[in-house]
């Protein structure tokens, strides 16, 4: 058995994992994830009881019960790099013995649902709608650093997409991955199912021009017109692809569902979206 070195998995002196600062016994196998630490408090406000409430940097974790289900609500912060940290540490909490630093013989599968906000790219994804990332396209490159990436990605989709948009070779190679199919149906059976792009940033990487001109100013129009069979790209965010991809490689169930707060085609946005995100959190709590 491999002994995982201290430098590969840092465990704090109190027995908690390095960034999240939570201990194995504080993690449920049902996890609702979100970017904003304040949304963790909002989610936990619906819990019947609370076991622990831990804050470390942008990572806020509350584990409790909701209608008899033990659930962990956790914030991952913004961006795909944070997803790499969070998924790796969650998997370690579930599947590594922190005393021996060996992988446990019995695998524990986690179920993770990310609840987020997003900008819609198609007319059938209006502001206020809920879009499930049944497939995700990662512009971030995170999955490309792990072995067996091609075993969980959709190569034909990737090749067709790169050809259609004239992919800039200076960018990270995009990857396409499915969310867990059973979880998508359970959580999002009455929601829009689409293809979500995970960008590596919020402004230029999503085609926003504030003061610095874009290297590829026509990329979004090509993205909007792309079709692969019946699939079209529905929305932009920053985390669904690494979440789905890393989870598939590790054997976990994961998906992302977003409330649409902006329509990129119409140039409209809704900054007062608290009600829609609260309703979406309630739906996920019921269905996870």
C-alpha positions as a printed NumPy array, in Angstrom:
array([[  0.   ,   0.   ,   0.   ],
       [  1.244,   3.481,  -0.873],
       [  1.867,   5.808,   2.06 ],
       [  0.748,   9.254,   0.902],
       [  3.562,  11.714,   1.746],
       [  2.931,  14.729,   3.976],
       [  3.73 ,  17.015,   1.045],
       [  1.04 ,  15.378,  -1.151],
       [ -1.778,  15.504,   1.398],
       [ -1.335,  18.018,   4.205],
       [ -3.198,  17.141,   7.403],
       [ -3.434,  19.822,  10.081],
       [ -2.304,  19.175,  13.66 ],
       [ -5.941,  18.875,  14.787],
       [ -6.59 ,  16.048,  12.298],
       [ -8.413,  18.193,   9.729],
       [ -7.593,  18.422,   6.026],
       [ -5.385,  21.367,   5.027],
       [ -7.636,  23.874,   3.205],
       [-11.155,  22.883,   4.276],
       [-10.163,  22.426,   7.936],
       [-12.762,  19.688,   8.444],
       [-12.236,  16.2  ,   9.845],
       [-13.429,  12.938,   8.255],
       [-16.208,  12.423,  10.809],
       [-17.613,  15.907,  10.031],
       [-18.344,  15.096,   6.364],
       [-21.615,  13.617,   5.088],
       [-21.71 ,  11.56 ,   1.898],
       [-24.414,  13.979,   0.615],
       [-22.888,  17.368,  -0.173],
       [-24.447,  20.566,  -1.495],
       [-21.776,  22.902,  -2.843],
       [-21.825,  26.593,  -3.707],
       [-19.363,  29.381,  -4.396],
       [-20.539,  31.934,  -1.835],
       [-19.798,  31.174,   1.853],
       [-22.964,  33.078,   2.836],
       [-25.074,  30.619,   0.832],
       [-23.856,  27.861,   3.147],
       [-25.505,  29.71 ,   6.042],
       [-28.645,  30.138,   3.912],
       [-28.704,  26.401,   3.146],
       [-28.147,  25.473,   6.789],
       [-31.012,  27.741,   7.842],
       [-33.317,  24.992,   6.509],
       [-31.583,  22.246,   8.53 ],
       [-33.356,  20.677,  11.489],
       [-30.092,  20.37 ,  13.42 ],
       [-26.438,  21.355,  13.001],
       [-23.396,  19.249,  13.956],
       [-20.554,  21.582,  12.995],
       [-19.933,  25.011,  11.471],
       [-16.381,  25.596,  10.216],
       [-14.927,  28.546,   8.321],
       [-11.48 ,  28.571,   6.666],
       [-10.655,  31.163,   4.014],
       [-13.441,  30.986,   1.418],
       [-14.324,  27.453,   2.514],
       [-17.363,  27.405,   4.799],
       [-18.728,  24.018,   5.891],
       [-21.867,  23.193,   7.864],
       [-23.008,  19.596,   8.427],
       [-26.46 ,  18.887,   9.788],
       [-29.731,  17.105,   9.13 ],
       [-32.626,  17.98 ,   6.851],
       [-35.78 ,  15.871,   7.134],
       [-33.765,  12.935,   8.419],
       [-30.987,  13.237,   5.828],
       [-27.457,  14.043,   6.957],
       [-26.126,  16.719,   4.589],
       [-22.96 ,  18.798,   4.331],
       [-23.255,  22.307,   2.863],
       [-19.905,  23.597,   1.665],
       [-18.597,  26.653,  -0.179],
       [-15.838,  26.153,  -2.737],
       [-15.153,  29.769,  -3.616],
       [-14.792,  30.953,  -7.196],
       [-13.054,  29.161, -10.032],
       [-11.882,  25.771, -11.305],
       [ -8.632,  25.854,  -9.301],
       [-10.695,  25.826,  -6.097],
       [-12.638,  22.809,  -7.36 ],
       [ -9.353,  20.924,  -7.737],
       [ -8.628,  21.645,  -4.063],
       [-12.108,  20.898,  -2.751],
       [-12.789,  17.644,  -4.635],
       [ -9.352,  16.258,  -3.815],
       [ -9.759,  17.035,  -0.118],
       [-13.339,  15.756,   0.057],
       [-12.268,  12.483,  -1.547],
       [ -9.373,  12.223,   0.899],
       [-11.707,  12.794,   3.856],
       [-13.887,   9.934,   2.613],
       [-11.3  ,   7.483,   1.304],
       [ -7.94 ,   8.034,   3.012],
       [ -7.079,   6.852,   6.521],
       [ -5.631,   9.998,   8.08 ],
       [ -3.671,   7.983,  10.679],
       [ -1.914,   5.541,   8.336],
       [ -2.031,   7.869,   5.277],
       [ -3.163,   4.903,   3.162],
       [ -6.161,   4.647,   0.84 ],
       [ -8.974,   2.759,   2.586],
       [ -9.856,  -0.689,   1.245],
       [-13.579,   0.095,   1.098],
       [-14.423,   2.932,  -1.272],
       [-16.958,   5.523,  -0.072],
       [-18.895,   7.245,  -2.838],
       [-19.865,  10.884,  -2.372],
       [-22.888,  12.592,  -3.938],
       [-22.183,  16.243,  -4.748],
       [-24.578,  18.814,  -6.167],
       [-23.247,  22.264,  -6.953],
       [-25.829,  25.063,  -6.846],
       [-24.7  ,  28.175,  -8.678],
       [-25.52 ,  31.207, -10.767],
       [-24.835,  31.54 , -14.458],
       [-25.228,  33.545, -17.651],
       [-27.531,  32.088, -20.308],
       [-26.443,  31.825, -23.947],
       [-29.671,  30.602, -25.571],
       [-33.188,  32.039, -25.871],
       [-34.668,  28.985, -24.11 ],
       [-32.596,  29.792, -20.973],
       [-34.222,  33.037, -19.758],
       [-33.334,  34.87 , -16.551],
       [-34.796,  32.974, -13.594],
       [-34.711,  29.533, -15.213],
       [-32.784,  26.561, -13.787],
       [-30.237,  24.879, -16.052],
       [-28.637,  21.525, -15.242],
       [-25.159,  20.956, -16.669],
       [-25.867,  17.532, -18.168],
       [-22.6  ,  18.008, -20.067],
       [-19.837,  20.507, -19.368],
       [-17.025,  21.931, -21.473],
       [-13.95 ,  22.803, -19.438],
       [-11.927,  25.754, -20.671],
       [ -9.862,  25.527, -17.471],
       [ -7.501,  22.657, -18.27 ],
       [ -7.722,  21.122, -14.763],
       [ -8.689,  17.623, -15.948],
       [ -5.8  ,  17.582, -18.438],
       [ -3.353,  17.259, -15.525],
       [ -4.763,  13.873, -14.447],
       [ -4.174,  10.421, -15.933],
       [ -7.037,   8.673, -17.763],
       [ -8.698,  11.959, -18.667],
       [ -9.723,  10.513, -22.049],
       [-11.645,   7.667, -20.36 ],
       [-14.262,  10.066, -18.947],
       [-14.424,  12.699, -21.711],
       [-16.302,  12.905, -25.019],
       [-13.6  ,  13.081, -27.696],
       [-15.857,  13.525, -30.748],
       [-17.665,  16.399, -29.049],
       [-14.329,  18.042, -28.192],
       [-12.971,  17.724, -31.726],
       [-16.146,  19.095, -33.325],
       [-16.254,  22.015, -30.902],
       [-12.619,  22.999, -31.441],
       [-13.076,  22.898, -35.213],
       [-16.287,  24.953, -35.102],
       [-14.896,  27.791, -32.981],
       [-11.373,  27.727, -34.439],
       [ -9.877,  27.005, -31.018],
       [ -6.89 ,  29.174, -30.15 ],
       [ -3.927,  26.834, -29.428],
       [ -2.662,  29.3  , -26.816],
       [ -5.675,  28.388, -24.656],
       [ -5.937,  25.261, -22.492],
       [ -7.249,  22.266, -24.441],
       [-11.005,  22.065, -23.781],
       [-12.524,  18.861, -22.407],
       [-16.145,  17.674, -22.442],
       [-17.584,  15.527, -19.672],
       [-21.017,  14.282, -18.593],
       [-22.463,  14.801, -15.143],
       [-23.743,  11.71 , -13.35 ],
       [-26.821,  10.674, -15.347],
       [-28.873,   9.306, -12.448],
       [-28.215,  12.402, -10.374],
       [-29.128,  14.705, -13.273],
       [-32.49 ,  12.967, -13.622],
       [-33.169,  12.89 ,  -9.875],
       [-32.334,  16.556,  -9.234],
       [-33.205,  18.118, -12.569],
       [-36.034,  16.072, -14.067],
       [-38.201,  19.19 , -14.413],
       [-35.382,  21.623, -15.301],
       [-33.595,  22.623, -18.514],
       [-30.765,  20.211, -19.327],
       [-27.914,  21.754, -21.23 ],
       [-24.224,  22.046, -22.006],
       [-22.402,  24.372, -19.635],
       [-19.022,  25.991, -20.243],
       [-16.66 ,  26.281, -17.289],
       [-14.443,  29.265, -18.012],
       [-11.117,  29.966, -16.339],
       [-12.139,  33.528, -15.447],
       [-15.148,  35.831, -15.266],
       [-14.253,  38.688, -17.596],
       [-12.048,  38.092, -20.653],
       [-12.345,  34.283, -20.514],
       [-16.134,  34.641, -20.778],
       [-15.952,  37.235, -23.538],
       [-16.538,  40.319, -21.353],
       [-14.851,  43.451, -22.654],
       [-14.401,  46.141, -19.996],
       [-11.142,  47.94 , -20.811],
       [ -8.761,  45.323, -22.229],
       [ -9.652,  44.169, -25.763],
       [-10.308,  40.464, -26.273],
       [ -7.915,  38.154, -28.106],
       [-10.886,  36.294, -29.645],
       [-13.783,  38.778, -29.78 ],
       [-15.991,  36.53 , -31.925],
       [-15.614,  33.418, -29.739],
       [-18.984,  33.827, -27.99 ],
       [-20.918,  34.151, -31.242],
       [-19.313,  30.921, -32.451],
       [-20.134,  29.252, -29.127],
       [-23.781,  30.326, -29.389],
       [-24.111,  28.854, -32.898],
       [-22.401,  25.544, -32.066],
       [-24.455,  22.348, -32.285],
       [-23.454,  18.747, -31.657],
       [-26.412,  16.564, -32.503],
       [-29.246,  17.958, -30.384],
       [-26.884,  19.692, -27.967],
       [-26.335,  23.439, -27.819],
       [-24.268,  25.381, -25.306],
       [-26.69 ,  26.871, -22.81 ],
       [-24.674,  28.796, -20.244],
       [-21.348,  29.955, -18.83 ],
       [-19.975,  29.486, -15.324],
       [-16.619,  28.458, -13.819],
       [-16.845,  25.153, -11.945],
       [-19.13 ,  22.472, -13.432],
       [-16.581,  20.783, -15.726],
       [-13.798,  20.133, -13.19 ],
       [-16.425,  19.004, -10.664],
       [-17.967,  16.506, -13.077],
       [-14.65 ,  15.367, -14.533],
       [-12.722,  14.851, -11.297],
       [-15.721,  13.15 ,  -9.709],
       [-16.004,  10.698, -12.601],
       [-12.296,   9.876, -12.387],
       [-12.637,   9.271,  -8.628],
       [-15.912,   7.322,  -8.832],
       [-18.192,   9.891,  -7.191],
       [-21.596,  11.204,  -8.324],
       [-21.653,  14.919,  -9.137],
       [-23.563,  17.56 , -11.065],
       [-24.16 ,  21.304, -11.264],
       [-27.429,  23.211, -11.508],
       [-27.517,  26.979, -11.961],
       [-30.122,  29.684, -11.821],
       [-29.755,  31.988, -14.805],
       [-29.092,  35.567, -13.643],
       [-27.953,  37.077, -16.958],
       [-28.852,  36.741, -20.626],
       [-25.666,  37.244, -22.599],
       [-27.543,  37.466, -25.903],
       [-29.809,  40.268, -24.722],
       [-27.136,  41.93 , -22.578],
       [-29.443,  41.81 , -19.537],
       [-28.793,  40.761, -15.959],
       [-30.577,  40.442, -12.633],
       [-28.436,  41.271,  -9.589],
       [-31.394,  40.651,  -7.231],
       [-31.527,  36.865,  -7.561],
       [-31.699,  35.818,  -3.892],
       [-35.227,  34.451,  -4.201],
       [-34.431,  32.206,  -7.145],
       [-31.262,  30.781,  -5.574],
       [-33.13 ,  30.134,  -2.303],
       [-35.862,  28.225,  -4.142],
       [-33.237,  26.195,  -6.025],
       [-31.429,  25.282,  -2.787],
       [-34.733,  24.044,  -1.312],
       [-35.354,  21.84 ,  -4.359],
       [-31.891,  20.304,  -4.108],
       [-32.286,  19.669,  -0.363],
       [-35.495,  17.756,  -1.082],
       [-34.02 ,  15.691,  -3.91 ],
       [-30.439,  14.922,  -2.947]])
